[in-house]
Amino acid sequence: MLMAALLVIAGAQAGMAQDVTFRTYKDVAGFSCEFPSDWDFDQARNFDRIFTSAKAPDATIIIQVIEQDKAAEKTVAGQLEALKQQLLRAPDGRILNEGTAPIAGQQVPYLVAGYTALDTADTQRAFRHIQMVVTTPRAFLLMSYSAPDESFDREMRVFQNCSATLQIEAAGAAAPPVSSQPAPEQPAPQPPAAPEGQAQDTEVPDAVAPGSEETLIWRHNTDRDFWIAVPSIWSNKADQSEPYSVDMQHPDRVEGVIVFVVDMNKTSKVKEYANAWELVLADKIFFMKDRLAVPQKDHPGVGVAKTPGIMREYQGEINGATVRSVAAYVVNKKRGFTVVGYHFLGDAKGEKRIRAAVESFRLAAP
């Protein structure tokens, strides 16, 4: 099989059903590609970008972003060789093909492997796996596609389309936050050793300048009497219309928290309030278009007895980029609060900041 030709079929989109629409996945690490709209995005705890479809539960496309200056292997060949050795260690692991293909204006090395693995039904099956390594100005993209042998060729058209539409930002673009996680089984980079005879400080964080992203402040909204801890660099703007809202956002990128406050005629259970709020308002907010199917979590507490809160996760798009959000819902007497933080998918630091802000929300002084 001429894998190089298959990877760059220009008519990949045309080969799919005509009623399938495409959307652009734009990543903060400086790349974008197109996927069918019925494929879902997710982000693993180690920041891998994972693409799956309910119609093909055992087919998976994964993009790992490895910062070049922190990678254990400093070359494309070294990255692919490390992945090759991992695949050979899998049950029945073997290499079926190797070569290069023109992807995103560069000759990209790839390999095709076979192995045996459990599928989503816990049944042992023969799988095939494509792995390639693409270079960006700051990172390696470890792009892979795997599926059972019998469906591998059918679902590979999605990976073909991803490869054919892959675009990489120019080197002059502003440096985006990317994962510093090393490739699987590679040792994580260690901090530099302290000078001889001096103990290394592993607990005290670096000093931060006032007004930086890391300087948190408590803001007290006296109109609706709530508190929230956010980076001091974020703006703070109130809208007195219904629902009342306070918009706090980063000055340079899509990241922030909005607190919506609704005055109700009667008391309501928090879950009923959350469902009603979603039905009426959430579909009008770009970063809450789709609620994600993740387990519902309790809010850690708002400082008022017998005032529970729940949390839900969402995602949407802006200018073709995927935006994730996490929202907390709180009801106190006849007033409902929705605290929603949003960030670009893949921005690990942004996600950490907005989660901390949402979970800090309080109805009593901290």
N, C-alpha and C positions, 0 to 999 in steps of 0.2 A: 504494500500500500504506500502510495506517495504521500506521506504525512505532511511534508512541507507544503505541498499543493493544497491539501485539504484544509490546513490551518488558515490559509489566506484566500479561500474562495470568495471572490468579490460578490457573488450572487447568493451569499449565505442567507440574507434576509428573504430574497425572492423564493428560496427553497422552502420556506415555512408557509404555513397556511396564511392566506391573504387577510383573514380577519384578526390576525395577531398584531397588536400594536407594540411599539417599542418605547422605552424610556431610557434616558441617559443617566447612568450612575456616575456621579461626579464626586471624587474623593478628595479630602483635604490634603492628602499626600501628593497631589499634583498629577493625577491621571483621571481619565474618564473612559467609559465604554458603554455599549448599549446592550440591554437585556430585554427579552419579551416581558410585557407588563404582568404576565401571570407567574413570573419568577419572583421570589421574595429575597430581600436582603436581611442579613443578620450580622451581628458582630460578636465573636466569641470573647471570652474573658481575656484571652491573650491578644486581642485586637485583630485576629484574622477576619477578613471580610468573606462571608459565606453566602453563596447563592444557591437556592434550592427551588423546587417546584412540587406542589402537591400532586401533580399529574405524573411525576417521575421521582418518587420518594427516595430511590437509591442512587440517583444521579446528583453529584455535588461538584460545584465549582468553588474553589477557594483562592483568594488572593492574599498573600502575606506581604507585609511591607516591612522591610529590614533596612534600617539606616546604614548606609555604607560605612560611615566613620565608626560605627559601633559593632559592625559585623565581625564574627570570628574569621570568616572567609572573605577576603577582600576583592575577589574576582568573580565574574560570572561563571567561569569554568569551575572554580572552587565551590561556589554555591550549588551548582548542579551536581557535582561529584558527591557532595555531602548528602544531598537528597537521594541520589542513586544508591548509595550504600544503605540508606534507611529502607528503601524499597526492596533491596535484595535481602534484607533481614526479615521481611514479612513472610508469612507462611506461603510456600511455593513461589517465592519472589524470583522474578527473572526479567531481564531486559529484552524487549522485543524489537526495538528500533531506536536509532539515535540519528540526529542530524541537526540542521539549522533551517530557519524559515524567516522570510522578511516580515517583521512585525513592527509597526510604529516607526518605520524609517531605519531599522537596524536589523542585522542578522542575529536572530535569537536562537540559542541552542535549546534543544528539546530532547526528551526521551519518552518512549512508550514502554510501560512495564505491565506485567501481569502478576497477580497474586490471588490468594484465597482469603476471604474475609466474611464476617457476619453481615447480613443485610439488615434492614430495619425490622424485619420479622424474626431476627435471630436465627436465620438459616445460613449455613455455610454455602457460599457461592463463589464462582470464579469472577474476578473483577479485572478490568483494564484501567490504566491510569496514564494520563499525559501530564508531563511536568515540563515547564519551561521557565527560564529566568530572563526577565526584561530589565534593562537598566534605565533609571531616571537620573536627573542631575544629582539627587541626594540619596537615593535608595535603590535597593533591588526589589523588584516585584516577582515573587515566587508564585506563578500562576499554574494551577492544576485543575484537571477535570478527571473524575473517576465515575464509573458506572459498571453494573454487571455486564458480562460479555454479550448477552442477548439483546441488551438495549443500548450498548455503548455507541454504535454507529448512529442510531436514531437520535439520541440526545446530544451527540457531539456537535450538531448544527448550532446549538446555543453557544458552545465554546468557540466555534468558528466565527460566529458573529461578534462575540466579545473581542476576539483577537483582531478581526478585520476592522473594528471600529475603535480600537484602543488609541487614545491620544494622550500625549505626555506634555505637560507644561514646559515652556522654555526655561533655561537655567536662570534667567533674570527675574523670574517670578518670585514673589515674597516667599520665604521659607515657611511651609506649613508644618503644623505639628504632626509627626508620624510616630509610629510605634518604634520603640527601641528594643522590642523583644527580639532575641536571636531566633534563628531558624530552629526547628525541633531538634533536640538532642545536642545542640551546640552549647558550649558553656556560656553563661551570661557574663557580660563584661564586668570586671571587678573594679572597685574604686582604687585610685592610686594609693600606694603605700605611704604611710606617714613617715616623715623624716626619722632617721634612726634615733632611738631614745625618746621619741615623743609618742604619746598614746594617740590613736586615731579617734576622732570625734565622730560617732555614728548616730548621735541622737539630736544634736542641736542643728536646726535648719540654717541655711544661709540667710544672712540679713537681707531684708527686702526694703526697697525705698518706699516712702509714703506715696500713695496714689498708684501703686503697682497692682497687677492682677492678684497678687498674693496677700495684699493688705485688706483684711476683712473688717467691715464696720457693721454695727447694729443700726438699722434704720427703724424708727418708730413712726408709724403712720397714725397721727392723732385723729384724722377724719373717721377712720373705721377701727382704730385702736388695735393694731397688730404690730408685731416686731418681725424683722427678718435680717439675717446676716448675709451680706453680699460683698464682693470686691469693691473697694472704694472708687475704682476707676469707672464703674458702671454708672450710667445716667439714672435719673430719678424723675419720672414725669407722671403726674396724676391726670386722669380723665374723669370728670364729675358726672358724665352721662351714665345711663343704665346699660349694662352693669357697670358700676364704679370699678375703675381699674388703676393700678399703678404699674408703669412700665419701666423696668430697669434693664439696660442692655449695654453690651460692650460697644465702645465707640467705633471699632474697626471691623468687626465680623459678626456673623449670625450666631449670637450667644447671649442669653439673658434669661430673666425671669419676669413673668407678669402675674400680678395678684388681682383676680377678679372677685368682687364682693357683690352678692345679691341679697337684697332685703325681701323676705318672703312673708306671705300672709299668715302662715302657720309653721309650726315646727315640722321637721322632716328627719327621717333616718338618713344617715350619711350616704348609704348606698343608693337610696332612692334619689337623693339630691344629685349625686354624681351621674346617674343614668339620665335624669331629666336635663342636666346641664349639657351633657354630651349631645342629646337629641336636639336641643334648641340652638346651641352656640358653637359646639366644637367643630362642626363641619365647615364653619366660616373662618376658621383659623388654620392657616396653611400647615403649621407644624403639628396639628392634631387631626389630620385627615383620616388616618387609619389607627384604630386602637390595636395594639399588638397583643397576641395571644400569649401572655405571660401571667404567671400566678399573681393574684392580687395581694398586695402587701399593706400592712398597717403603717400609718405614719408614726414615727417614734414618740410623738407627744407634743401637745401645744401648751402645756403648763396650766390647763384648766381641768379640774376633775370631771370625770364622766363626759368628756368631749372627745370622742374617737375621731380618727382620720384614716382614710384609705389612700393608697397610691396606685396609679395606673401608668402604663407607658404607651407612647404613640409614635408615629412617624408621618412625615409628609415630604413635600418637595418645594424648593424655591429655585427658580432659574435652572432647573434640571438637576440640582444637587439634593441629596437626601438629608433631611433634618430629623433628628430624634428628639423626643421630649419626654419628660416625666412630670406627672401632675399629682398633687395631693389635694384631697377634698376634705373639708372640715365643716361641720354644722354646729353652731352655738346659738341656742334659743331660736329666734326667727331669722337668723342670718347665715348665709352659706358662703364659704370661701373656697376658691379654686386657685391653687398656687402652681403655676406651670413653668418649668424651666426647659429651655431648648438649646440644641447645639448641633453642629455638623456631625453626621455619622463618621466615625473614625477619629474624631478629635478627643483623645482620651483625657487630656487635661481639662478641656471644656466640659466634658461629661462629669468629671469629678467636681468641678466648681458648681455646676447647676444642681447636681444632686445634693451637695452640701447646703446650698441655699434653700432648696425646697424643704429639706428635712429640718432646717433651722427655724422654720415658720412657727411663731408662737402668738398666743392671745394674751399672754401675761408677760410682764417684764422678765427678761432673762437674768 
